[in-house]
């Protein structure tokens, strides 16, 4: 699958505004903007393993397409939801456990980049990763 591989964050678009909307304080936002996030993605059928490693933590996330699971963001925000494959996009639909609001994420490959788009309460941000 096209998502398989090691992806290193290259740049962000509107990421600070997105994190601010999520309620993340300024100090954590400044640190997160330079977290050196790396994703190692492997897919076996409908099962994905995503190893996230950054300056703050390393975590393995295992999920099956269409199956609900719980996940915690680096700032401690708890989410639950699902990932699905829609055409050539991985689409994540999550709800925050603390306030029930939706956080949606789309991962898509464009050339040698993985573009991860987040949408929360009308604010959209992108993190663009380059394949290593």
C-alpha positions as a LaTeX table, in Angstrom:
\begin{tabular}{lrrr}
\hline
Residue & $x$ (\AA) & $y$ (\AA) & $z$ (\AA) \\
\hline
Unk1 & 0.00 & 0.00 & 0.00 \\
Unk2 & 1.16 & 3.53 & $-0.71$ \\
Unk3 & 1.06 & 4.52 & 2.98 \\
Unk4 & 3.73 & 1.98 & 3.94 \\
Unk5 & 7.07 & 3.51 & 4.83 \\
Unk6 & 8.83 & 5.99 & 7.05 \\
Unk7 & 7.58 & 9.57 & 6.92 \\
Unk8 & 9.32 & 12.56 & 8.54 \\
Unk9 & 7.46 & 15.83 & 9.14 \\
Unk10 & 8.72 & 18.50 & 6.72 \\
Unk11 & 6.42 & 21.48 & 7.28 \\
Unk12 & 3.15 & 22.62 & 8.83 \\
Unk13 & 0.34 & 24.82 & 7.56 \\
Unk14 & $-1.96$ & 26.61 & 10.06 \\
Unk15 & $-0.89$ & 24.12 & 12.75 \\
Unk16 & $-0.61$ & 26.73 & 15.53 \\
Unk17 & $-4.18$ & 28.01 & 14.94 \\
Unk18 & $-5.45$ & 24.42 & 14.93 \\
Unk19 & $-3.72$ & 23.60 & 18.23 \\
Unk20 & $-5.00$ & 26.85 & 19.74 \\
Unk21 & $-8.57$ & 25.87 & 18.75 \\
Unk22 & $-7.96$ & 22.46 & 20.38 \\
Unk23 & $-7.18$ & 24.32 & 23.65 \\
Unk24 & $-3.44$ & 23.63 & 23.73 \\
Unk25 & $-1.49$ & 26.33 & 25.56 \\
Unk26 & 1.13 & 28.50 & 23.84 \\
Unk27 & 4.18 & 26.76 & 25.35 \\
Unk28 & 3.00 & 23.31 & 24.24 \\
Unk29 & 2.07 & 24.71 & 20.79 \\
Unk30 & 5.56 & 26.11 & 20.29 \\
Unk31 & 7.14 & 22.80 & 21.29 \\
Unk32 & 4.74 & 20.75 & 19.14 \\
Unk33 & 5.51 & 22.85 & 16.05 \\
Unk34 & 9.10 & 21.52 & 16.26 \\
Unk35 & 8.45 & 17.96 & 17.48 \\
Unk36 & 10.38 & 16.20 & 14.64 \\
Unk37 & 7.49 & 13.75 & 14.26 \\
Unk38 & 8.23 & 10.58 & 12.36 \\
Unk39 & 5.60 & 8.04 & 11.30 \\
Unk40 & 6.41 & 4.45 & 10.37 \\
Unk41 & 3.32 & 2.99 & 8.71 \\
Unk42 & 2.77 & $-0.66$ & 7.83 \\
Unk43 & $-0.40$ & $-2.18$ & 6.45 \\
Unk44 & $-1.43$ & $-5.83$ & 6.42 \\
Unk45 & $-4.87$ & $-6.13$ & 4.84 \\
Unk46 & $-7.25$ & $-3.96$ & 6.90 \\
Unk47 & $-4.83$ & $-3.73$ & 9.83 \\
Unk48 & $-2.49$ & $-0.75$ & 10.17 \\
Unk49 & 0.38 & $-0.21$ & 12.59 \\
Unk50 & 1.60 & 3.37 & 12.95 \\
Unk51 & 4.69 & 4.00 & 15.05 \\
Unk52 & 4.78 & 7.68 & 16.03 \\
Unk53 & 8.06 & 8.99 & 17.37 \\
Unk54 & 8.75 & 12.60 & 18.29 \\
Unk55 & 10.74 & 14.66 & 20.77 \\
Unk56 & 7.97 & 13.94 & 23.31 \\
Unk57 & 6.99 & 10.30 & 22.99 \\
Unk58 & 7.10 & 7.10 & 21.01 \\
Unk59 & 3.86 & 5.16 & 20.66 \\
Unk60 & 2.56 & 2.30 & 18.53 \\
Unk61 & $-0.99$ & 2.67 & 17.28 \\
Unk62 & $-2.65$ & $-0.44$ & 15.88 \\
Unk63 & $-6.07$ & $-0.23$ & 14.27 \\
Unk64 & $-8.33$ & $-2.02$ & 11.82 \\
Unk65 & $-10.25$ & $-0.10$ & 9.21 \\
Unk66 & $-13.81$ & 0.56 & 10.38 \\
Unk67 & $-13.18$ & $-0.64$ & 13.94 \\
Unk68 & $-13.52$ & 1.90 & 16.77 \\
Unk69 & $-10.57$ & 2.40 & 19.08 \\
Unk70 & $-9.32$ & 4.86 & 21.70 \\
Unk71 & $-6.27$ & 7.07 & 21.19 \\
Unk72 & $-4.55$ & 9.77 & 23.19 \\
Unk73 & $-2.86$ & 12.79 & 21.59 \\
Unk74 & 0.61 & 13.89 & 22.73 \\
Unk75 & $-0.99$ & 16.59 & 24.94 \\
Unk76 & $-3.14$ & 13.98 & 26.69 \\
Unk77 & $-6.42$ & 14.68 & 24.83 \\
Unk78 & $-8.39$ & 11.41 & 24.71 \\
Unk79 & $-10.17$ & 10.48 & 21.47 \\
Unk80 & $-12.21$ & 7.58 & 20.17 \\
Unk81 & $-13.17$ & 6.84 & 16.60 \\
Unk82 & $-12.33$ & 4.99 & 13.42 \\
Unk83 & $-10.13$ & 5.08 & 10.35 \\
Unk84 & $-11.53$ & 4.12 & 6.95 \\
Unk85 & $-10.11$ & 3.92 & 3.45 \\
Unk86 & $-12.01$ & 6.18 & 1.04 \\
Unk87 & $-10.49$ & 5.90 & $-2.41$ \\
Unk88 & $-6.79$ & 6.64 & $-1.91$ \\
Unk89 & $-7.31$ & 8.49 & 1.41 \\
Unk90 & $-7.18$ & 7.27 & 4.99 \\
Unk91 & $-10.00$ & 9.11 & 6.76 \\
Unk92 & $-10.13$ & 9.31 & 10.55 \\
Unk93 & $-13.29$ & 10.40 & 12.34 \\
Unk94 & $-12.80$ & 10.93 & 16.04 \\
Unk95 & $-14.65$ & 12.43 & 18.98 \\
Unk96 & $-12.96$ & 14.03 & 21.96 \\
Unk97 & $-13.80$ & 12.25 & 25.20 \\
Unk98 & $-13.79$ & 15.50 & 27.21 \\
Unk99 & $-16.26$ & 17.53 & 25.15 \\
Unk100 & $-17.71$ & 15.25 & 22.44 \\
Unk101 & $-16.50$ & 17.50 & 19.63 \\
Unk102 & $-15.30$ & 16.01 & 16.35 \\
Unk103 & $-11.70$ & 15.91 & 15.18 \\
Unk104 & $-11.29$ & 14.64 & 11.64 \\
Unk105 & $-8.04$ & 13.64 & 9.99 \\
Unk106 & $-7.25$ & 12.74 & 6.38 \\
Unk107 & $-4.00$ & 11.15 & 5.26 \\
Unk108 & $-3.22$ & 11.14 & 1.56 \\
Unk109 & $-0.13$ & 10.54 & $-0.58$ \\
Unk110 & 0.77 & 13.17 & $-3.17$ \\
Unk111 & 4.02 & 12.43 & $-4.99$ \\
Unk112 & 6.67 & 11.73 & $-2.33$ \\
Unk113 & 4.66 & 13.44 & 0.41 \\
Unk114 & 2.11 & 12.27 & 2.95 \\
Unk115 & $-0.29$ & 15.12 & 3.67 \\
Unk116 & $-2.13$ & 14.86 & 6.96 \\
Unk117 & $-5.04$ & 17.30 & 7.22 \\
Unk118 & $-6.78$ & 17.98 & 10.53 \\
Unk119 & $-10.14$ & 19.68 & 10.94 \\
Unk120 & $-11.52$ & 20.77 & 14.31 \\
Unk121 & $-14.37$ & 23.24 & 14.81 \\
Unk122 & $-13.92$ & 24.77 & 11.36 \\
Unk123 & $-10.13$ & 25.19 & 11.65 \\
Unk124 & $-8.04$ & 23.19 & 9.17 \\
Unk125 & $-4.32$ & 22.48 & 9.45 \\
Unk126 & $-1.86$ & 20.36 & 7.52 \\
Unk127 & 1.30 & 18.52 & 8.41 \\
Unk128 & 3.30 & 17.52 & 5.37 \\
Unk129 & 5.67 & 14.55 & 5.64 \\
Unk130 & 8.46 & 13.47 & 3.27 \\
Unk131 & 9.23 & 9.80 & 2.71 \\
Unk132 & 12.59 & 8.73 & 4.09 \\
\hline
\end{tabular}
